[in-house]
Amino acid sequence: MNGIEKIIDRISGDAQREIDEVLAQARAEAAEITAKYQAQAQAEADEILTRGEKAAAERGERLASVAQLECRKEVLRAKQEVIDEAFQLAMDKLVALPQAEYVALLVDLAVQAAAKGTEKLIFSPADRAQVGKAVVVGANQKLGNKGQLTLSEETRPMKGGFILSDGRVEVNCTFDTLVRLQRGTLSTQVADVLFG
């Protein structure tokens, strides 16, 4: 029995070594596979993280651009309001000129606008009563022999200035119209003065 036990022990030892080698090889393969998949998982996680960071950065840049654009829009809107106020103030100052300056301004406008010298001047009711005759007389004096302007019986609602009428042809010399026409050419200069 002694010999059989030695053979059994030897077979058993050989089997155990073989089992241990197979287990060691299986563990090594498992570790290798695990490492491979962990590396792959880490690479995918890093890629996802990188894409996420890039997407977040792009979104942040877009939001910053939108915010800057909105800010610029607000600044432009505020500047436009200030320019509007400047032109309204100019309009108010024209209307509030002392009567002598107001008449002189209207006389110069009538002389510039008169094509034939025989047109009628239409004023607002208040201006017709206060300065109408003085403007017609002053304009006719400046026009000399050509000066035959007349004061129209018709009045119209307007805020300063007049309308020069020659039958169906009218030249609008109201302050509203003159300021509006000058606004297109002067807005840039006004903005430069106001905002540097």
C-alpha angles and dihedrals in degrees: 000000000000092000093045091051090051091050091047090047090048093047089045091049092046090049091048091049090048090048090048092049092048090047091047091048091047091048091049091049090046090050090048092049091045091050091047093051092042089053090047091047091048091049091050091046090050090048092049090047091048092049090047092050090047092048091047091049092049091048090048090051091048091049091048090050091049090048091050091048091050090047091051090048091052092048091049091047091050091047090049090052090051091049089049089052091049092054091045089051090051089051091049091049092051091052092045096051115131109268096253092052091043092053092046091051092049091046090054091047092050092049091050094045099044110101100174101014091233099088127121122242116224116199137177112271092257095046092046090056097042107035109002099101093042091053093049093047093046093047093048090051091052092046091052115190090001092056113107100130116151136202111248120227087219119091130191135194108263139138103238132323126053145251118247109216128196103172107286094355117085131181111206109220096162115137091239091059096040093050091046091051092048092046093074092057098035102043093088092049092047090050090050091051093045100040106020 
